[in-house]
């Protein structure tokens, strides 16, 4: 019996891994005025790594 090491199996993903989560990120450095750099991003796990997307807030009055 031979074992093929080139065969890749797809790991099982739970349903929560397909959902984007709003995440607050704090960057370990300071801005020009001495404050910590932080912000919000969308975050999702693809089974191997975390994927991040930029979160942009909008004013509901401007959309209407």
Order of alpha helices (4+ residues) and beta strands (2+ residues): beta-beta-beta-alpha
